[in-house]
Amino acid sequence: MISLDVLSQAASLAFSVQVIAIVIAAAAFGMFVGAMPGLTATMATALLVPVTFFMDPVPALAAIVAASGMAIYAGDIPGALLRMPGTPASAAYVEDSHQLALKGKLNLSLGVSLTVSSVGGLFGVVILILCAPVLAEFALNFTSFEFFWLATLGLSCAIFIAARDPLKAAVSLFIGLALSTVGLDPASGHPRFTFGVVDLLAGVEFVPAMIGLFAIGEILRGAIRLHSDPVPQVPPTRGPLFKGMGGILRKYPRNILRSSALGTVIGALPGSGADIAAWMAYAVSKRFSKTPEEYGKGSVEGLVDASSANNAAVGGSWIPALVFGIPGDSITAIVIGVLYMKGMNPGPTVFLINPQLIYAVFMIFILTNIVMLPLGWATVKVARTVLSVPRRILLPLVLTFCIVGSFALTSSSFGIALMLVIGLLGWVMEDNGFPMAPIILGLILGQLFERTFVTSMIKADGDLLAFFERPIAAGLGVFVFLVWGGALIGAVLAARRRRMAAEMDARL
């Protein structure tokens, strides 16, 4: 039980004038980075690291907490206005947010994202404070067998995400999986599909690929239609941003709670993150929704689920980082480096040696998620003006940010070339009805899927039954097969209904 003396010390550290000023400045910086297509929350965090050299531990961690959380929400803004997700965590629901904006519901789209992001973030912080040791220990019990089933479940979500054509979604998924095999073989370390290109030894970088698939295609379409067919413009929306948010919270409390819990748990799993949490929550939401046909066409329900999950995952990802020194995602990997730099070795002892510092960070998490509401409101107002400039000016600016983002992540021109090549591929595929989301999902989870399968087979000496010997692995495996069975039965029933409807039409 934490003492009142430790809490008072933590409060004095967290709510000093210096820390509050740093939180506001870092939050504004994170909002700017996240709102620019091509720049990510990881980049915002990495850019702050040199600045943290000159700070005490609490202000340094406060800057990272504020910037990363704000950047993940701000990625929703260009997604709604331009159909270009600002961060990978926003890619799962970019179609819905943009379609709502095109229907004159921009305030609804961004207001819902902002409100449930704050709620989901607060949920993740509460779980972080109350259950950090328990959840971290649970995640630590995961072996390659459990991670294999988790990756399989995540890949299966690609079919649920597909709005119309599951076959085309499967093709897109296999393309993403194929891209994930580029690089070094996880078992032998032998180069695969690199064609002698040294830069491909590290594999296909996710961020340049994501920028290419979502942003480059939109830029090309906008350039083609610049002097011919007008590009669909987001109509101006008047009125307060938070109008109707109380009704949304009352309508979807179960969705927010379910997705926040899912996002927190996924965030707590080492190697996962806000992007995977958003995809999983979106797929689960669609699977259990009463109106799955609306997903991808402007579904508020899908937006609620995915937005709450990705921000809840931010708090969840700090659980293994703080308790066991295992990064939950790329952001907390940077956090661990900052902790070591400040002489705070992450692990169970940090709660014994410096509990006031850890609880100060928890309080900063709460402060950041509360500050998100007014800062998000201000960012939406500014971004709507900036991003509503004429397309002939905006498209080159967006392309510039995409190039900067791709170069910064790879530190070479290869990232730019990769972005352009995959962007052209995505443009051709999307114009022929192939969805982009499964490609991203395959690229994210493909390496985890292959690595855990190979590792598990080596451990089990080729015995497939070993995937069901551990209780957690067996439960996940059975759940995956139930999901597949439900999907197959649903497809058969849907085909039967279509055939019966066609027969009735023929008789009439």
C-alpha positions, -999 to +999 in steps of 0.1 A: +000+000+000+014+033-010+019+058+018+004+093+018+039+108+022+050+092-011+018+105-028+023+140-015+059+140-027+047+127-061+021+155-063+047+182-055+069+168-083+041+164-109+022+197-103+051+221-101+050+251-124+080+238-145+064+204-151+030+218-160+047+242-185+067+213-200+035+192-203+017+220-222+046+227-245+053+190-252+016+184-257+014+212-283+045+198-300+029+163-301-003+177-315+016+194-343+037+163-352+007+140-351-015+163-372+011+163-400+008+132-424+040+112-424+052+123-389+045+097-361+042+096-323+074+077-322+092+105-341+077+131-317+091+111-288+125+106-304+129+143-313+124+151-276+151+128-263+180+153-269+160+180-250+155+156-220+193+155-215+189+189-198+159+180-176+153+162-143+137+128-145+101+138-139+100+167-164+118+145-189+092+117-186+064+143-185+075+156-219+075+121-234+041+112-219+024+144-231+039+143-266+032+107-274-004+107-261-013+139-280+004+128-312-017+096-313-049+116-311-038+143-335-033+117-362-070+116-365-072+151-378-056+147-412-074+113-414-108+130-412-099+160-434-077+144-460-080+106-456-044+105-446-037+091-411-012+112-393+000+082-372-002+044-377-026+042-348-051+063-368-050+041-399-076+016-386-105+039-388-094+065-413-122+055-438-149+060-412-136+094-400-132+107-435-166+095-447-182+112-417-164+144-426-176+142-463-211+138-450-209+172-432-202+156-398-166+167-393-173+179-358-189+146-349-159+127-363-132+147-345-153+153-314-159+116-309-122+108-315-111+135-290-136+126-263-132+088-263-094+092-267-093+111-235-117+086-218-097+056-231-064+072-221-077+078-185-089+041-184-054+030-194-039+051-167-062+038-140-053+002-150-016+012-151-018+025-115-039-003-100-028-034-119+007-028-133+024-057-115-004-082-122-008-073-159+030-072-165+034-106-149+006-120-171+023-106-202+056-120-191+041-155-190+035-153-227+058-175-247+061-179-285+031-202-285+008-176-270+022-149-293+016-171-323-021-174-316-023-137-308-007-129-342-030-154-359-061-138-343-048-104-354-043-115-390-078-131-390-092-096-382-083-086-418-113-105-431-136-088-406-122-054-415-130-060-452-161-041-460-173-058-491-150-084-507-133-109-483-114-124-513-097-091-522-091-085-485-073-119-484-052-110-514-042-077-498-034-095-465-011-120-484+007-091-501+013-076-466+026-109-454+049-112-484+063-078-477+069-088-441+091-117-452+117-094-468+149-092-449+167-117-427+152-152-421+144-154-384+157-189-381+189-189-402+197-152-406+199-157-443+188-127-465+155-132-483+140-112-512+166-084-508+179-087-544+213-075-532+199-042-517+216-037-483+188-015-470+163-043-474+182-065-449+163-048-421+130-056-439+103-033-452+100-003-428+064+000-416+061+038-414+073+046-450+050+018-462+020+032-443+027+067-456+030+053-491-002+033-490-024+060-475-009+093-484+008+088-518-023+073-533-044+103-521-018+127-534-018+110-568-055+110-570-056+147-560-030+156-586-049+137-614-082+154-605-066+188-599-077+203-632-105+178-641-129+161-617-131+179-584-117+159-554-144+154-527-140+183-503-149+182-466-178+206-463-175+234-437-190+224-404-203+250-379-212+246-342-193+234-311-169+205-314-183+187-284-220+190-293-237+156-288-207+140-271-228+132-240-253+113-261-224+093-277-210+084-243-244+073-231-250+053-263-217+034-264-205+029-228-201-009-233-180-003-265-158+022-247-152-001-217-146-032-239-122-014-263-104+005-235-098-028-217-087-045-249-063-017-258-048-017-223-042-055-224-027-054-259-006-024-250+008-044-220+019-072-243+056-066-252+060-058-289+024-046-293+012-010-294-015+015-301-017+006-338-024-031-332-048-022-304-068+000-328-070-027-355-080-054-330-107-032-313-121-021-347-123-057-359-140-069-326-164-039-328-174-048-363-178-085-354-203-078-326-220-047-341-256-047-351-247-026-381-215-041-395-224-029-430-217+007-419-181+001-411-158+018-436-186+041-447-188+064-417-194+043-386-195+062-353-194+029-334-162+018-351-146+052-344-156+050-307-140+015-303-107+021-322-101+056-308-106+045-272-084+014-277-054+032-292-051+058-264-058+032-237-028+012-252-005+041-244-009+036-207-009-002-211+024-001-229+041+015-199+032-015-177+059-039-189+083-010-194+082+003-158+077-030-140+100-053-159+120-031-182+105-047-213+093-021-239+056-024-248+062-005-281+087+017-298+078+047-276+084+029-244+117+016-258+128+052-259+114+057-224+135+029-211+166+046-226+156+079-209+151+061-176+186+046-178+200+079-188+185+094-156+199+067-134+165+050-129+168+013-138+133+002-149+121-029-131+104-040-098+130-022-077+121+012-092+088+010-071+109+005-040+138+029-046+119+058-063+082+053-058+075+091-057+090+094-092+068+066-106+036+080-090+045+114-103+045+100-138+011+084-131-003+118-121+012+134-153-006+107-173-039+119-158-031+155-163-021+149-200-054+131-207-074+160-192-053+187-210-060+167-242-095+181-244-088+218-246-056+214-266-073+190-290-101+215-295-076+243-303-056+220-327-087+210-346-096+247-351-061+256-363-057+224-384-090+228-402-078+262-414-043+250-424-055+219-441-083+237-460-060+256-482-062+250-520-052+215-531-025+228-555-007+242-525-017+216-499-007+185-519+030+195-523+031+204-486+017+171-476+042+153-500+070+172-483+060+160-449+057+125-462+092+127-476+105+141-443+088+114-423+101+086-445+136+099-445+137+105-407+126+070-399+153+053-421+180+081-422+184+074-459+168+081-492+159+045-494+129+052-471+117+078-496+120+053-525+102+026-505+074+050-498+070+059-534+071+023-547+046+010-522+025+041-527+022+034-565+013-003-557-013+009-532-027+034-557-032+007-584-047-018-560-071+006-543-084+019-577-092-018-585-111-023-552-084-039-530-085-026-494-053-011-479-060-020-443-051-058-446-017-049-462-008-028-432-021-055-408+000-082-426+031-060-425+026-053-388+019-089-377+037-109-404+071-109-387+057-117-353+036-145-369+065-161-387+091-157-358+068-171-332+058-201-354+094-210-362+105-206-326+076-227-314+082-255-339+119-256-328+109-258-292+083-285-299+105-305-323+078-302-350+049-313-328+019-292-337+000-304-306+025-283-285+005-252-296-023-264-273-004-278-243-001-245-223-035-233-208-033-197-222-021-209-256-049-236-257-075-210-249-063-186-275-061-214-301-096-226-294-108-190-297-091-185-330-108-216-344-142-205-331-137-171-348-128-189-381-158-213-377-181-184-370-168-165-401-173-196-423-208-203-410-217-166-415-204-167-451-223-199-459-255-184-444-250-152-463-245-170-496-276-191-490-297-160-483-284-144-515-293-175-535-328-177-520-333-140-527-322-145-563-345-175-567-374-155-554-367-126-578-365-151-607-399-165-598-414-131-596 
